[in-house]
């Protein structure tokens, strides 16, 4: 149809009504096309992570077409994906006020609650979504994860057992099932789920790490013994470095005791005098939930010619997402006849690939002997092999503000750590460390055994 045809239709009374209807249809089709085009552009922006641009476009689209449900849903989802969980919750609730029981809005609302940390509300919203659409896999999966977040292991296990049986070729459900079993203390069953996931996806880093954790935590009692050789400048010493016993009370808590003799072997003064400065430690490991874990330690260090020194250490680990975690911690040692020593640190665990992770960290503190500030930056790479061996290679640089003529302020060094499983209950350990310190160069070669008793 061309402009001349339209003119002819309008010019005749008989065709006026038809012409008006036709014109409105053309205009409506044009608006619908423009609306759909804007929606698709906003969708592409949201899916590619350009959430601010998507929000700007969706705001205009919603203002122009307030009754266009797909735009309202996409806007709410985009807010949730960008971390604006409170605004997303409000947006989904507004949609549900107009469209009661709308399944996509209920699922989106549930995920927004879950990502905001409100697992109780998330469980309720996922349940409502499943009532509307019993076969909604996204809602069922989300419900399982919400149960995991709430540490409700029985319903989480049930959800993921069903999903894993319905979708046997999806490793995600097996990994989630393993997590639920691991949280419940069913270590052997958890390891079996992770092994099944790795059979489908051998390079999955999360499954590898969780399998190693299931095997380790499956032991109620764990013993470590280390011995080694230290060369400090021109002197050397060989002996017992460390003994540790760890007992797992349950899947969340463990207690440990440790004898630490490393200072006796690695300190230039003690090596020269063939003296000992050993420590006794006791501590607690607490996994509060899937996002937080804490390490608390208290110890006594015994010197040959000084009062006993008290030591305290605390570390908080924050599990962020997909293996990424952050840690903050500090250590302090004090006695009545010696200046207080301390340091604080912060670090990250960053999965780079399915088998490689990076561990950058920074330390800052004060040396008790010289009473000067010290700092060091550390970067390590951890290699995790599917069969269980772990290798960590790291290096560090640092500085101590000594202000002593002829004594360098800079320090540097590197280290290698290895864990080599021989059987499910026995592993070998190896450590090599080199440090160029302010007053001496030191090289340490140590070896140990790790025994696990179920």
Secondary structure, DSSP 8 states (H G I E B T S, - for coil): --HHHHHHHHHSGGGHHHHHHHHHHHHHHHHHHHHHHHHHHHHHHHHTT-HHHHHHHHHHHHHH-TT-HHHHHHHHHHHHHTT-HHHHHHHHHHHHHHSTT-HHHHHHHHHHHHHTT-HHHHHHHHHHHHHH-TT-HHHHHHHHHHHHHTT-HHHHHHHHHHHHHH-TT-HHHHHHHHHHHHHTT-HHHHHHHHHHHHHH-TT-HHHHHHHHHHHHHT-SEEEEEEEEEEEETTEEEEEEEEEEEEEE-SSSEEEEEEEE-HHHHH-HHHHHHT----EEEEEEEEE-SSSEEEEEEEEEE--SSS--EEEEEEEEEEEEETTEEEEEEEEEEEETTEEEEEEEEEEEEEE-SSSEEEEEEEEEEE-TTT--EEEEEEEEEEEE-TTS-EEEEEEEEEEE----TTS-SEEEEEEEEEEEESSSSEEEEEEEEEEE-SS-EEEEEEEEEEEEE-
